Amino acid sequence: MPCGEIDGGPADSCEALMAKPGKQIPSETAASRLEGRVGLPAHLAGLLLLLVALVASGLLVIEHWGASLPGCGPKSACEGLAETVWGRVPGLGWPVSFLGFAYFAAMLLVLGLSRRSLPGPFRWIARGGIGVSIGYLLIMVGRGEICPYCLAAHLANGGFLVALETGERRGRSGQPGRRIGSEGRAAGRGPQKQGDGMRTGRRALGVGGVTFVVSMVVLLFADARVEASRRAQAEADRVESTELILAQSLRPSPVEPIDRWGSGGFTGRYRLGPEPAPIRIVMLTDYQCP
């Protein structure tokens, strides 16, 4: 007889239901240990912090495309860090802001779609992400260049991991076992609910991976369009400037040139005082502005 249909009496097919009424049955199985479940406050805090990191990364993306951000003008810490070797992904040349935006977008989507049932790989990806954030924070401190938007993204990423770890730990330690009453229906619902949560978390992780790839492709395509537009504008400016110079050189002078030297022409001598003098001082100089 199925466990969920037993209504009193002994349960010869289900060992769990042989316990006395009120006995605690642990709800965490070996499979569920691979799937973390966070509490609602930690889940909401994680969503908010990832959103902050996503917005900060998005602002750095549009700044890379020419937008002007407060605190990120010429010769600022933002520009100084972007021009270093750490401003781009080594070997690929992609701006780090693109990678951060795609990462936070994917993590935010996974956290939102998982319904608080987080797959095991998600936690390790988050831990790897905070390792990268710590590295960039050390670089900023070491160079003495603190970009406010970079700082906001990395601190929000750190806060997200803290919320994730503490929320999941409390969820595990504070989750009560299921009491088996006379009907014993809780034992049948528990594994099914855990299985649904695991499948939801894994689907969310797959959607997050696709989101990361699609975000990077879109950003790189948009960056190529922006660079092509910049090159086209620079070429148009060069052609316009050249045509203007040629037009001005071919334009006739509106007035007659002034004859500064008279009929004798330029002799190269500038005499001050009478020509016959007891003392003469001769200075030989090259052409220079007065």
Secondary structure, DSSP 4 states (H G I P E B T S, - for coil): --GGG--SS--TT-GGGGSPTT-EE----TTGGGEEE--HHHHHHHHHHHHHHHHHHHHHHHHHTT---TT--TTSHHHHHHTSGGGB-TTT--BHHHHHHHHHHHHHHHHHHTTTEEEHHHHHHHHHHHHHHHHHHHHHHHHT---HHHHHHHHHHHHHHHHHHHHHHHHHHHPPPEE--SS--HHHHHHHHHHHHHHHHHHHHHHHHHHHHHHHHHHHHHHHHHHHHHHHHHHHHHHHHHHHHHHHHHSPPSSPPP-SS-TT---S----S-SS-S------------
